[in-house]
């Protein structure tokens, strides 16, 4: 299964997004490797290797997209050491003391000089735009990386009306209640959880492969700790960990869905890809709805501002447009 995490964003106005233009817009900002003097580059790539000309891969009323970033690795310790040597050399030769401002300029100059020799690290971040249900799911456990993707998507499209989802029930309070009493309908408690006492320095306990119904675990609730992470299974189909920020982590298909994937034609990469993506979209959509319902529903009015635009068939193969490298502050 590709997605291990779901960072959820509610699309607040679907009329601002046109799925039939998404592929062309992403191609305009396709990924180009960073130049020798650039520290960071980011751009969109085709999410499926078997479909190298499709940047927005349509399936089940949703589209899969992928953002590629490239970061130059330049250890601060190396820059600091070379800067100190150069500063000492200047002070000895010119018999003067280097001030803070000039020392900073020297460090920046050395970093620029070393950049062409720095190693590069690449990362691909995937997201699903669910036009049918009005969601964006980003496959990352990092809030900053999720914000990076949505920021670049907003810049690419010119508009991206989204917000982090909020629920009627606070996830910490709800998960603590589930642990003390019982999981909501169709959910099952698994064997992992994290409990934390109130306050930044509050004591924290992590249970791994533990019977969460035991008195030993529930004693932590009686001592005032609250659940900040809880492992659950849903409908014998998916397992996951829910946390206090309403992030879904460690998402995995259970045997029932794994068997459906195995039934696909293993010799046909495209068929296997489509089967897995279909299950991810449809089951993920149902899971998200079930989690939101278990937390009392979304806070505020209906998030979807208009009826979704139907997704047309994928565009014909086209050569990706050349685009400038996108420099992104990490």
C-alpha positions as CSV (number, residue, x, y, z in Angstrom):
1,X,0.0,0.0,0.0
2,X,1.5,3.4,-1.0
3,X,0.0,5.7,1.5
4,X,1.1,5.2,5.1
5,X,-0.2,8.5,6.4
6,X,-3.2,10.8,5.8
7,X,-2.8,14.5,6.6
8,X,-6.4,15.7,6.0
9,X,-7.4,19.0,4.4
10,X,-11.0,19.9,3.7
11,X,-11.6,21.6,0.3
12,X,-13.9,24.5,1.3
13,X,-14.9,25.5,-2.2
14,X,-14.8,22.9,-5.0
15,X,-15.9,25.4,-7.6
16,X,-12.4,26.9,-7.4
17,X,-10.8,23.7,-8.6
18,X,-11.2,22.2,-12.1
19,X,-10.1,18.6,-12.2
20,X,-10.1,18.7,-16.0
21,X,-7.4,21.4,-16.0
22,X,-5.3,19.9,-13.2
23,X,-3.0,17.8,-15.3
24,X,-2.1,20.7,-17.6
25,X,-1.4,23.0,-14.7
26,X,0.9,20.6,-13.0
27,X,2.8,20.0,-16.2
28,X,3.6,23.7,-16.4
29,X,5.4,23.4,-13.1
30,X,7.1,20.1,-13.7
31,X,10.1,19.1,-11.7
32,X,13.6,20.2,-13.0
33,X,16.7,19.2,-11.0
34,X,18.3,22.0,-9.0
35,X,21.2,23.9,-10.8
36,X,24.7,23.6,-9.3
37,X,24.3,26.8,-7.3
38,X,20.7,26.2,-6.0
39,X,20.0,24.6,-2.6
40,X,16.5,23.4,-3.3
41,X,14.2,22.5,-6.2
42,X,10.6,21.3,-6.2
43,X,8.1,20.5,-8.9
44,X,5.4,18.0,-10.0
45,X,6.1,14.6,-11.5
46,X,3.8,11.8,-12.9
47,X,2.8,9.7,-9.9
48,X,2.7,6.4,-11.9
49,X,5.9,5.1,-13.7
50,X,3.6,3.2,-16.1
51,X,1.9,6.5,-17.2
52,X,4.9,8.9,-17.7
53,X,2.8,11.6,-19.4
54,X,0.0,11.8,-16.8
55,X,0.6,14.2,-13.9
56,X,-2.9,13.9,-12.3
57,X,-3.9,10.3,-12.3
58,X,-7.7,10.0,-12.2
59,X,-9.5,7.2,-10.3
60,X,-12.8,6.8,-8.5
61,X,-13.6,10.5,-8.5
62,X,-10.2,11.5,-7.2
63,X,-6.8,12.3,-8.6
64,X,-3.4,11.2,-7.4
65,X,-0.5,13.7,-7.7
66,X,3.2,13.7,-6.7
67,X,5.6,16.4,-5.7
68,X,9.3,15.8,-6.0
69,X,11.8,17.8,-4.0
70,X,15.6,17.9,-4.3
71,X,17.7,19.3,-1.4
72,X,21.4,19.9,-1.4
73,X,23.2,18.5,1.7
74,X,25.8,20.9,3.0
75,X,26.7,20.2,6.6
76,X,26.8,23.4,8.7
77,X,29.9,22.1,10.5
78,X,31.8,22.0,7.2
79,X,30.8,25.6,6.4
80,X,31.6,26.7,10.0
81,X,35.1,25.1,9.9
82,X,36.1,26.7,6.6
83,X,34.7,30.1,7.6
84,X,36.7,30.1,10.9
85,X,39.8,29.3,8.9
86,X,39.2,32.1,6.4
87,X,38.3,34.6,9.2
88,X,41.5,33.7,11.0
89,X,43.5,34.1,7.8
90,X,42.0,37.6,7.1
91,X,42.6,38.8,10.7
92,X,46.2,37.6,10.6
93,X,47.0,39.2,7.2
94,X,45.0,42.4,7.7
95,X,45.6,42.8,11.4
96,X,42.0,43.6,12.1
97,X,39.1,41.9,13.9
98,X,36.2,40.5,11.8
99,X,32.8,41.8,13.0
100,X,29.6,39.7,13.2
101,X,28.1,41.1,10.0
102,X,31.2,40.4,7.9
103,X,31.6,36.9,9.5
104,X,28.1,36.1,8.4
105,X,28.8,37.3,4.9
106,X,31.9,35.1,4.8
107,X,29.9,32.0,5.9
108,X,27.3,32.7,3.2
109,X,30.0,33.1,0.6
110,X,31.6,29.8,1.6
111,X,28.3,28.0,1.5
112,X,27.7,29.3,-2.1
113,X,31.2,28.2,-3.1
114,X,30.6,24.7,-1.7
115,X,27.1,24.3,-3.1
116,X,28.2,22.9,-6.6
117,X,30.0,20.0,-4.7
118,X,27.2,19.2,-2.3
119,X,25.3,15.9,-2.5
120,X,21.6,15.9,-3.3
121,X,18.8,14.2,-1.6
122,X,15.4,13.7,-3.4
123,X,12.0,12.9,-1.9
124,X,8.6,12.2,-3.5
125,X,5.5,13.3,-1.7
126,X,2.1,12.0,-2.9
127,X,-1.3,13.4,-2.3
128,X,-4.9,12.5,-3.4
129,X,-7.4,15.2,-4.3
130,X,-10.8,13.7,-3.7
131,X,-13.1,15.8,-5.8
132,X,-16.1,13.6,-5.0
133,X,-15.9,13.9,-1.2
134,X,-14.0,17.3,-1.0
135,X,-10.7,16.2,0.6
136,X,-7.0,16.4,0.1
137,X,-5.0,13.7,1.7
138,X,-1.2,14.1,1.9
139,X,0.9,11.0,2.6
140,X,3.2,12.3,5.3
141,X,3.5,12.3,9.1
142,X,5.1,15.8,8.9
143,X,2.8,18.8,9.1
144,X,5.5,21.0,7.5
145,X,5.9,18.7,4.5
146,X,2.1,18.6,4.0
147,X,2.1,22.4,4.1
148,X,4.9,22.5,1.6
149,X,2.8,20.4,-0.9
150,X,-0.4,22.4,-0.4
151,X,1.5,25.7,-0.7
152,X,3.1,24.7,-4.0
153,X,-0.3,23.3,-5.2
154,X,-1.8,26.7,-4.3
155,X,0.9,28.5,-6.2
156,X,0.5,26.2,-9.2
157,X,-3.3,26.5,-9.5
158,X,-3.6,30.1,-8.3
159,X,-6.2,29.1,-5.7
160,X,-6.6,26.3,-3.2
161,X,-9.4,26.9,-0.7
162,X,-8.6,24.4,2.1
163,X,-8.5,24.1,5.8
164,X,-7.4,21.6,8.4
165,X,-10.4,19.6,9.5
166,X,-11.9,20.2,13.0
167,X,-14.4,17.9,14.7
168,X,-17.1,18.4,17.3
169,X,-15.3,16.1,19.7
170,X,-11.7,16.7,20.7
171,X,-9.7,13.7,19.5
172,X,-7.8,13.4,22.8
173,X,-11.0,13.3,24.9
174,X,-12.7,10.9,22.4
175,X,-9.7,8.5,22.3
176,X,-9.4,8.5,26.1
177,X,-13.1,7.6,26.3
178,X,-12.7,4.8,23.8
179,X,-9.8,3.4,25.7
180,X,-11.6,3.6,29.1
181,X,-14.9,2.1,27.8
182,X,-15.0,0.8,24.2
183,X,-14.2,1.7,20.6
184,X,-17.0,3.2,18.5
185,X,-19.0,0.9,16.2
186,X,-17.0,-0.9,13.5
187,X,-13.7,0.1,15.2
188,X,-11.5,-2.2,17.3
189,X,-8.8,-1.2,19.7
190,X,-5.4,-2.6,18.6
191,X,-2.3,-3.0,20.8
192,X,-0.5,0.4,20.8
193,X,-1.3,3.7,22.4
194,X,0.4,6.8,23.9
195,X,-0.9,8.5,27.1
196,X,0.3,11.8,28.4
197,X,-0.3,13.9,31.4
198,X,-1.4,17.5,30.9
199,X,1.3,20.2,30.4
200,X,4.4,20.4,28.3
201,X,6.5,18.5,30.8
202,X,3.7,16.0,31.6
203,X,4.7,12.3,32.0
204,X,4.2,10.2,29.0
205,X,3.7,6.4,28.6
206,X,3.8,4.5,25.4
207,X,2.3,1.0,25.2
208,X,3.5,-1.4,22.4
209,X,1.9,-4.7,21.7
210,X,-0.1,-4.4,24.9
211,X,-3.6,-5.5,25.9
212,X,-5.2,-2.0,26.0
213,X,-8.2,-3.4,27.9
214,X,-6.0,-4.3,30.9
215,X,-6.3,-2.6,34.2
216,X,-2.7,-1.7,34.0
217,X,-3.3,0.5,31.0
218,X,-6.5,2.0,32.4
219,X,-4.7,3.0,35.6
220,X,-2.9,5.6,33.6
221,X,-6.2,7.2,32.7
222,X,-7.2,7.2,36.4
223,X,-4.0,9.0,37.2
224,X,-4.9,11.9,34.9
225,X,-3.2,10.9,31.6
226,X,-5.0,11.3,28.3
227,X,-4.6,9.4,25.1
228,X,-2.7,11.3,22.4
229,X,-2.2,8.3,20.0
230,X,-4.3,5.2,19.6
231,X,-4.0,2.2,17.3
232,X,-7.3,1.1,15.8
233,X,-8.7,-1.3,13.1
234,X,-11.7,-0.4,11.1
235,X,-14.3,-2.8,9.8
236,X,-11.6,-5.6,9.5
237,X,-10.4,-3.7,6.4
238,X,-7.8,-1.1,7.5
239,X,-5.5,-0.6,10.5
240,X,-4.1,2.8,11.5
241,X,-3.0,5.1,14.3
242,X,-5.0,8.2,15.2
243,X,-3.3,11.1,17.0
244,X,-4.4,14.2,18.8
245,X,-3.9,16.3,15.6
246,X,-6.4,14.2,13.8
247,X,-3.6,12.7,11.7
248,X,-3.9,9.1,10.5
249,X,-0.6,7.2,10.6
250,X,0.7,3.7,9.9
251,X,-2.2,3.1,7.6
252,X,-2.3,-0.5,6.2
253,X,-4.7,-2.8,4.4
254,X,-5.8,-5.8,6.4
255,X,-6.1,-9.3,4.9
256,X,-9.5,-8.7,3.3
257,X,-8.2,-5.9,1.1
258,X,-4.8,-7.5,0.5
259,X,-6.6,-10.5,-1.0
260,X,-8.4,-8.2,-3.4
261,X,-5.1,-6.9,-4.6
262,X,-3.7,-10.4,-5.0
263,X,-6.7,-11.2,-7.2
264,X,-5.6,-8.5,-9.7
265,X,-3.4,-9.5,-12.7
266,X,0.1,-9.5,-11.1
267,X,1.6,-9.6,-14.6
268,X,-0.1,-6.3,-15.6
269,X,1.6,-3.4,-13.7
270,X,-1.2,-1.0,-14.8
271,X,-4.0,-3.3,-13.6
272,X,-2.2,-3.8,-10.2
273,X,-1.7,0.0,-10.0
274,X,-5.3,0.8,-10.7
275,X,-6.6,-1.9,-8.3
276,X,-4.5,-0.6,-5.5
277,X,-5.4,3.0,-6.1
278,X,-9.1,2.2,-6.4
279,X,-9.0,0.5,-3.0
280,X,-7.0,3.3,-1.5
281,X,-9.4,5.9,-2.6
282,X,-12.7,4.1,-1.9
283,X,-11.6,2.5,1.4
284,X,-9.7,5.7,2.5
285,X,-12.8,7.8,1.8
286,X,-15.0,5.5,3.9
287,X,-12.4,5.4,6.7
288,X,-12.1,9.2,6.9
289,X,-15.9,9.5,7.0
290,X,-16.1,6.9,9.7
291,X,-13.4,8.6,11.8
292,X,-15.0,12.0,11.4
293,X,-18.4,10.6,12.4
294,X,-16.9,8.9,15.5
295,X,-15.6,12.3,16.5
296,X,-19.1,13.8,16.3
297,X,-18.8,15.1,12.7
298,X,-17.1,18.2,11.4
299,X,-17.2,21.5,13.3
300,X,-19.1,24.2,11.5
301,X,-21.1,24.3,8.3
302,X,-20.8,21.9,5.4
303,X,-17.3,22.2,4.0
304,X,-18.1,21.6,0.4
305,X,-19.0,24.9,-1.2
306,X,-20.4,23.5,-4.5
307,X,-21.0,20.4,-6.4
308,X,-17.9,18.6,-7.6
309,X,-16.9,19.0,-11.3
310,X,-17.0,15.6,-13.1
311,X,-13.5,14.3,-13.9
312,X,-13.0,13.7,-17.6
313,X,-10.9,10.9,-19.1
314,X,-7.1,11.4,-18.7
315,X,-5.7,13.8,-21.4
316,X,-3.8,12.3,-24.3
317,X,-0.1,11.8,-23.8
318,X,1.9,15.0,-24.1
319,X,5.5,16.0,-23.6
320,X,5.9,17.7,-20.2
321,X,6.3,21.5,-20.5
322,X,9.7,22.9,-19.4
323,X,9.4,24.9,-16.2
324,X,11.7,26.9,-14.1
325,X,13.2,25.3,-11.0
326,X,11.1,26.1,-7.9
327,X,13.2,27.3,-5.0
328,X,11.4,26.5,-1.8
329,X,12.4,27.5,1.8
330,X,12.7,24.2,3.7
